[in-house]
Amino acid sequence: MEQIELNVAGMTCGGCASRVKQALLDVPGVHSAEVDLTNGVARARADNARALQPALIQAVTEAGYPATPVGSSAGSPRTGGGCCGH
């Protein structure tokens, strides 16, 4: 099983983290997901997670939280927005 980590922007509370986790779990093939609100990182585990990376990014972004692969230079994980607009 592989793990993919994403930087997730705009998460400001537990509700945001729950929405991101559910968005990841809704992607077919994902077995488990966890969200680190403090560090703005989400992790998903799947048999072929690297192949699912575009779908994972799309799902989280469509939920209202822009996502990028950990290690990419795009964006900061602690920008405003999300469910609360903080």
matplotlib code that plots the C-alpha trace (Angstrom):
import matplotlib.pyplot as plt

x = [0.0, 1.3, 0.8, 0.4, 0.8, -0.8, -0.4, -3.9, -4.6, -7.4, -8.1, -8.9, -10.8, -11.8, -14.7, -12.3, -10.2, -13.2, -14.3, -10.9, -10.7, -14.1, -13.1, -10.1, -12.1, -14.7, -12.0, -12.4, -9.5, -8.6, -8.4, -7.7, -7.0, -5.9, -5.5, -3.0, -4.8, -1.8, 0.6, -1.9, -1.1, -3.5, -2.4, -4.2, -3.4, -4.3, -2.9, -1.8, -1.8, 0.6, -1.8, -4.6, -2.8, -4.6, -8.0, -7.0, -5.9, -9.1, -11.4, -9.8, -9.7, -13.4, -14.2, -12.9, -9.3, -6.6, -4.1, -0.6, 1.7, 4.0, 7.4, 6.0, 6.8, 3.2, 1.5, 1.5, -0.6, -1.7, -3.6, -7.1, -10.4, -12.0, -15.4, -14.8, -13.1, -10.4]
y = [0.0, 3.5, 6.8, 10.2, 13.4, 16.7, 20.2, 21.5, 25.3, 26.9, 24.5, 26.5, 24.1, 20.5, 20.8, 21.7, 18.7, 16.4, 17.7, 17.1, 13.6, 12.7, 14.1, 11.8, 8.8, 9.4, 8.8, 5.2, 3.0, 5.0, 2.7, 5.3, 9.0, 11.3, 15.1, 17.0, 20.4, 21.9, 21.3, 21.6, 18.1, 15.3, 11.7, 9.0, 5.4, 3.3, 0.3, 2.6, 6.0, 7.6, 6.9, 8.4, 11.6, 13.7, 12.5, 13.1, 16.7, 17.3, 15.9, 18.1, 21.2, 20.7, 20.4, 24.0, 23.4, 23.9, 21.0, 20.3, 17.4, 17.7, 18.9, 21.0, 24.7, 25.7, 27.6, 27.7, 25.3, 28.0, 30.4, 31.7, 30.3, 27.0, 26.6, 29.4, 32.0, 32.6]
z = [0.0, -0.9, 0.9, -0.7, 1.2, 0.1, 1.4, 1.9, 2.0, 3.9, 6.7, 9.8, 12.1, 12.8, 10.4, 7.6, 8.4, 8.4, 5.0, 3.6, 5.1, 3.6, 0.2, 0.2, 1.4, -1.4, -4.1, -5.3, -4.2, -1.1, 2.0, 4.7, 5.1, 7.9, 8.1, 10.2, 10.7, 12.5, 9.6, 6.8, 5.5, 4.4, 3.8, 1.8, 1.6, -1.4, -3.3, -6.1, -4.5, -6.9, -9.8, -7.7, -6.9, -9.6, -8.4, -4.7, -5.5, -7.5, -4.8, -2.0, -4.3, -5.2, -1.5, -1.2, -0.1, -2.7, -2.5, -3.9, -3.5, -0.4, -1.7, -4.5, -4.5, -5.2, -2.4, 1.4, 3.4, 5.9, 3.7, 4.6, 3.2, 3.9, 5.7, 8.2, 6.0, 8.7]

ax = plt.figure().add_subplot(projection="3d")
ax.plot(x, y, z, "-o")
ax.set_aspect("equal")
plt.show()
